[in-house]
Amino acid sequence: MALSSMTGFARSHGASGPYTFEWELKSVNAKGFDLRVRLPQGFDELEAHAKKRAGELLSRGTVYANLNVKRTNAAAAVRVNEDVLNAVLKAASVIAGKVDAVAPSIDGLLAIKGVVEVAEPEGDEEEDKAARAAAAEAFDKALADLVGMRTREGTSLGQILTQRVDEIEQLAKRAEAAPGRKPEAIKAKLAEQIASLLDTSDRFDSDRLMQEAILIATKADIREELDRIASHIAQARELIGKGGPIGRKLDFLAQEFHREVNTCCSKSNDIELTNTGLAMKNVVEQFREQVQNLE
């Protein structure tokens, strides 16, 4: 299965009878899936269709779907509200008897709110039904385009994530070969610490010192952390290769990577191993950021 991003954009156009319409779909990152639809009056029933189709093809991301509809070749009906006009003329006549003013003009009367009423043309039920069906098909087209765009971005994300996993593996190998991890280096470090202790203390417990030396050596060993990092690398490659909606699983792996790398840094006993751990931590963070965009 292909990988899919959670971000994308698509637009589709359509026409049916006197109607023309346009769908705009925009998808952004989210923990789950949510479709938010804006529909004009008369097209409300398309929401159920849109949610059903989108739910079949998408598993994560918030999708905003907006339908714009225009009706052509249909003139609006304009009529004068006689009751309102008569009331306005009567009021004007009363005022004219009290003040010196010119008689109201026609354009002035028509500009008064309520005198002129504009009625939208009555729709034809068959035309409206056909328009809703055509708009549903246009939504399916826009959704397919959105899925295609998310898939293309997902493919690019997969390549980036694979590169990051390769970088983590190379840094883990560098940590594995760090001079500070060699028994000779650990032994020398312990000898240095023991000599320092002997110089600063007259009282010396050889058994206790041996226990402390073993504890220090154990804490400095990052063998388990490196083994777990190698296991996470194998899991990440398997998931990326399998594809599908794996964003949540990779996000969990990113957290596990971060935990193991932090432990390696805290156990580090030389500067080279510390620098390698910090570099690995930076790559893990880049990996995690890219995973946030994956479905």
Summary of the structure (lengths in Angstrom):
residues: 295
radius of gyration: 36.2
end to end distance: 12.3
largest distance: 120.8
contacts: 854
relative contact order: 0.15
helix: 62%
strand: 16%
